[in-house]
Amino acid sequence: MAETTTQISRPAPFIETMGKTFGEGIMRLGAKEIPTAGFAPTVAPQIAGGLGQGAQQAAATQAGLGQLTFDPTTGEVTGAGTGQGITGYQPFMDAAKTYGAAAAPFGTAAAGFGTAAAGYGTAAAGLTGAGAGTGAGTVADYMSPYTTNVIDAMQQQMEDVKTQQDIQRNAQTVGAGAFGGARSGVARSVADTEYNRMVGQMTAQQQGQNYQQAVGRRQQDLANQLQLGQYQQGLAQQQLGLGQYQQGMGQYQQGLAQLQPQLAMQGQQALAGAGQQDLSYRQAIADTQAQQQKMAQYEPYQRYGFMGEQLTGIMGGYPGGTRMTTAPSASPMQQMMGMGIAGGLGYAGMQNLMG
């Protein structure tokens, strides 16, 4: 029976041993499950009471909402409490409205004082004339009505004195034996003339004093009217000033109402920015830790990859040997069986063929 020789090229024995060990290790490593929980992607949560939640609460408060509630695990907003519905700038708008309402009464008061000042000015204008004649504003209007009573009382006293003097003169005339009617009449005439002169002088003096006093009172009234008019004008200007101050305060509050949302937005942006920085920092820490876990899990695979590269290089640098193996060639029976012919010949045919 002929023999068949097979030529097999194999690596060096130590490399073959290394390859076998490497392959077995690869099979064991491939069958091992890699736990991904340690390095699966995660999202850093908002910290309870942190800057991010503070920014969200500030925005909610600015919008008139109540207290926000957050998920204790993820930090996300889960609800908002019922607020007063008052935005951050509403108090300034209310203050502006209050000042605006307060300004109106001052304007009304100023108008009233202005009207009063005009009345005093009109009254004073009526006292700038000559003052002659009768009626309101004339000198006669300021003359005392009691002057006539004073004149009458003094005239009565003077008349009583004259009567007493007449009696005394008559008694003196009789005592002197002067019974002539002419002489007595002359004395009485002289006394009457003096009496009338004194009465006229007294009357003129009283009326002159009354006139001078009336002129003074009229002048004083004019000065009073002018002073009161100026005082009323001052009050009107003061009220206008207070009204303008209230209006100014209202405009100032309106300015604050317009400024407040801008300042609130800047504060919210600052808080949100700081919160985002904090969140990014913690996210980076979480990603770094996950990467560390992944590197630790994949380290054996990387190590086997490195070993495989080194083994490939070694196999290229150390050529293997050729091994010869000899095996007997197949008998006709084996060849026929290999081709499926034996089944068709049967046992007798096979015996004849094998001879």
C-alpha positions in Angstrom: 0.0 0.0 0.0 1.4 3.4 -1.0 2.0 6.0 1.6 1.2 9.8 1.4 3.6 12.4 2.8 2.1 15.7 4.2 4.3 18.8 4.7 3.0 21.1 7.5 4.6 24.5 8.2 4.4 25.4 12.0 5.9 28.3 14.0 8.6 27.9 16.5 7.6 25.7 19.5 7.8 28.6 22.0 5.7 30.9 19.7 3.2 28.1 19.3 3.0 27.7 23.0 2.5 31.5 23.4 -0.2 31.5 20.7 -2.0 28.7 22.4 -1.9 30.4 25.7 -2.9 33.7 24.1 -5.9 32.1 22.3 -7.1 30.4 25.5 -6.9 33.7 27.3 -8.8 35.4 24.5 -11.6 32.8 24.7 -11.9 33.2 28.4 -11.9 37.0 28.2 -14.5 37.0 25.4 -16.8 34.8 27.4 -16.7 37.2 30.3 -19.5 39.8 30.5 -18.5 43.4 30.8 -20.5 45.3 33.5 -21.4 48.6 31.9 -23.2 50.1 35.0 -20.0 51.6 36.2 -19.3 53.7 33.1 -22.8 54.2 31.5 -23.5 57.8 30.6 -25.1 59.8 33.5 -26.4 63.3 34.0 -25.3 65.3 37.0 -28.4 66.3 39.0 -29.2 69.8 40.3 -28.0 70.1 43.9 -30.8 70.8 46.4 -30.6 74.4 47.4 -27.8 75.0 44.9 -27.3 77.9 42.5 -29.2 76.3 39.7 -32.3 75.8 41.8 -31.8 79.3 43.2 -31.9 80.8 39.7 -35.1 78.9 38.9 -36.7 80.0 42.1 -35.7 83.6 41.4 -37.3 83.5 37.9 -40.4 82.0 39.4 -40.7 84.6 42.0 -40.1 87.4 39.5 -43.0 85.9 37.5 -45.3 86.0 40.5 -45.2 82.2 41.2 -44.8 80.6 44.6 -42.3 78.2 46.0 -40.9 75.6 43.5 -40.6 71.9 44.4 -37.8 69.8 43.1 -37.2 66.1 42.6 -34.8 65.0 45.4 -33.0 62.7 43.0 -32.7 64.5 39.7 -33.3 68.0 40.9 -35.8 68.8 38.2 -38.8 71.1 38.8 -41.8 69.0 39.8 -44.3 71.8 40.7 -44.8 75.4 41.6 -46.7 76.7 44.6 -49.5 79.2 44.3 -48.1 82.7 44.5 -49.7 86.1 44.9 -49.5 86.7 41.2 -47.4 89.8 41.8 -44.4 90.2 39.6 -41.2 91.6 40.9 -41.9 95.1 39.6 -45.5 95.3 40.7 -44.7 97.0 44.1 -43.0 99.9 42.2 -46.0 100.2 39.9 -48.3 100.4 42.9 -46.1 103.0 44.5 -46.1 105.0 41.3 -49.9 104.8 41.2 -50.1 106.0 44.8 -47.8 109.0 44.2 -49.8 109.8 41.1 -53.0 109.8 43.1 -51.4 111.9 45.9 -50.3 114.5 43.3 -53.9 115.3 42.2 -55.1 116.8 45.6 -52.1 119.0 45.7 -53.0 120.3 42.3 -56.6 121.0 43.4 -55.3 122.7 46.6 -53.0 124.8 44.5 -55.9 125.9 42.3 -57.9 126.8 45.4 -55.1 128.9 46.8 -54.6 130.5 43.4 -58.3 131.5 43.4 -58.0 132.9 46.9 -54.9 134.9 45.9 -56.8 136.3 42.9 -59.7 137.4 45.3 -57.3 139.2 47.6 -55.7 140.8 44.6 -59.1 142.0 43.4 -59.9 143.3 46.9 -56.5 145.1 47.0 -57.1 146.6 43.6 -60.3 148.2 44.9 -58.3 150.0 47.6 -55.9 151.7 45.2 -58.3 154.6 44.2 -58.7 158.0 45.7 -61.0 156.7 48.4 -63.5 159.5 48.0 -67.3 159.1 47.8 -69.3 156.4 49.5 -69.4 152.6 49.2 -67.1 149.7 49.7 -63.4 150.5 49.6 -63.8 154.3 50.1 -62.5 156.1 53.1 -66.1 156.6 54.3 -66.4 152.8 54.5 -63.6 152.8 57.1 -64.9 155.7 59.2 -66.0 154.8 62.7 -69.8 155.0 63.1 -69.3 155.9 66.8 -67.8 159.3 66.0 -71.2 160.8 65.8 -72.1 159.4 69.2 -68.9 160.9 70.6 -69.6 164.3 69.1 -73.1 164.2 70.5 -71.9 163.2 74.0 -69.3 165.9 74.0 -71.7 168.5 72.7 -74.1 167.6 75.4 -71.4 168.0 78.0 -70.4 171.4 76.6 -74.0 172.5 76.6 -74.4 171.5 80.2 -71.3 173.5 81.0 -72.6 176.5 79.1 -75.9 176.3 80.9 -74.1 176.3 84.3 -72.0 179.2 83.1 -75.2 181.1 81.9 -76.7 180.6 85.4 -73.5 181.9 87.1 -73.4 184.9 84.7 -77.0 185.8 85.4 -76.4 185.5 89.1 -73.3 187.7 88.9 -75.3 190.2 86.8 -78.1 190.4 89.4 -75.7 190.6 92.3 -74.0 193.6 90.7 -77.4 195.3 90.3 -77.1 195.2 86.5 -80.7 194.6 85.5 -80.3 195.9 82.0 -81.4 193.5 79.4 -79.0 194.8 76.8 -75.9 193.9 78.9 -77.2 190.5 79.8 -78.0 189.8 76.2 -74.6 190.9 75.0 -72.9 188.5 77.5 -75.2 185.7 76.5 -74.4 186.3 72.8 -70.7 186.3 73.5 -71.1 183.0 75.4 -73.2 181.5 72.6 -70.7 182.5 70.0 -67.8 181.0 72.0 -69.9 177.9 72.6 -70.7 177.4 68.9 -67.1 178.0 68.1 -65.9 175.4 70.5 -68.6 172.9 69.4 -67.6 173.4 65.8 -63.9 173.0 66.6 -64.6 169.9 68.7 -66.8 168.5 65.9 -64.2 169.2 63.2 -61.5 167.7 65.4 -63.4 164.5 66.0 -64.3 164.2 62.3 -60.7 164.9 61.3 -59.4 162.2 63.6 -62.0 159.8 62.3 -61.0 160.6 58.7 -57.3 160.1 59.4 -58.0 156.9 61.3 -60.2 155.7 58.3 -57.4 156.5 55.9 -54.9 154.5 58.0 -57.3 151.6 58.3 -57.9 151.7 54.5 -54.1 151.6 53.9 -53.7 148.9 56.4 -56.4 146.9 54.8 -54.8 147.4 51.4 -51.5 146.1 52.8 -53.3 143.2 54.4 -55.0 142.3 51.2 -51.7 142.4 49.3 -50.0 140.4 52.0 -52.7 137.8 52.1 -52.7 137.5 48.3 -49.0 136.9 48.4 -49.4 134.4 51.2 -52.1 132.6 49.2 -49.8 132.6 46.1 -47.0 131.2 48.2 -49.3 128.4 49.4 -50.4 127.8 45.9 -46.8 127.5 44.7 -46.0 125.3 47.7 -48.9 123.0 46.8 -47.7 122.9 43.2 -44.3 122.0 44.4 -45.6 119.2 46.5 -47.7 118.0 43.6 -44.7 118.1 41.3 -42.7 116.2 44.0 -45.4 113.5 44.1 -45.4 113.3 40.4 -41.6 113.1 40.4 -41.7 110.3 42.9 -44.3 108.5 40.7 -42.0 108.8 37.7 -39.1 107.6 39.8 -41.1 104.6 40.9 -42.1 103.9 37.3 -38.4 104.1 36.4 -37.7 101.5 39.1 -40.5 99.4 37.8 -38.8 99.4 34.4 -35.4 98.9 35.8 -36.3 96.1 38.2 -36.9 93.4 35.5 -33.6 94.2 34.0 -31.8 93.9 37.3 -33.7 90.8 38.2 -32.8 89.2 34.8 -29.1 90.1 35.4 -29.3 88.4 38.8 -31.0 85.4 37.4 -28.5 85.1 34.6 -25.7 85.4 37.1 -27.2 82.7 39.3 -28.0 80.5 36.2 -24.4 81.0 34.9 -22.9 80.0 38.3 -25.3 77.1 38.5 -24.3 76.0 35.0 -20.7 76.1 35.9 -21.3 74.1 39.0 -23.4 71.6 37.0 -20.7 71.4 34.2 -18.0 70.8 36.8 -20.0 68.0 38.5 -20.9 66.5 35.0 -17.2 66.5 34.1 -16.4 64.7 37.4 -19.1 62.1 36.7 -17.8 61.7 33.1 -14.2 61.3 34.3 -15.2 58.7 36.9 -17.2 56.8 34.2 -14.2 57.0 31.9 -12.0 55.6 34.7 -14.4 52.8 35.2 -14.5 52.0 31.5 -10.7 52.1 31.3 -10.5 49.7 34.2 -13.0 47.3 32.6 -11.4 47.4 29.2 -7.8 47.2 30.5 -7.6 43.4 30.0 -8.8 43.7 26.4 -6.3 46.4 25.7 -3.6 44.3 27.3 -4.5 41.3 25.1 -4.6 43.6 22.1 -1.1 44.7 22.9 0.0 41.2 23.4 -1.5 40.2 20.1 0.4 42.9 18.3 3.6 41.8 19.9 3.0 38.1 19.2 2.3 38.9 15.5 5.6 40.7 15.3 7.4 37.8 17.0 5.9 35.3 14.6 7.1 37.4 11.6 10.6 37.6 13.1 11.0 33.9 13.9 10.2 31.7 10.9 8.8 28.3 11.8 10.0 24.9 10.6 8.6 22.3 8.2 7.3 19.0 9.6 6.9 15.9 7.4 4.2 13.3 8.2 3.7 10.1 6.3 0.5 8.2 6.2 -0.5 5.1 4.1 -2.5 5.8 1.0 -6.2 4.8 0.9 -7.1 1.4 -0.3 -9.4 1.0 -3.3 -12.1 0.1 -0.8 -11.6 3.2 1.2 -11.5 5.3 -2.0 -14.8 3.8 -3.2 -16.4 4.3 0.1 -15.2 7.8 0.0 -16.9 8.3 -3.4 -20.1 6.4 -2.4 -19.6 3.5 -4.9 -19.4 0.7 -2.3 -23.0 0.8 -1.5 -24.0 0.0 -5.1 -21.7 -3.0 -5.6 -22.7 -4.9 -2.6 -20.7 -7.3 -0.5 -20.0 -9.9 -3.3 -18.9 -7.2 -5.7 -16.7 -5.7 -3.1 -15.0 -9.1 -2.5 -14.4 -9.5 -6.2 -13.0 -6.0 -6.5 -10.7 -6.5 -3.6 -9.8 -9.9 -5.2 
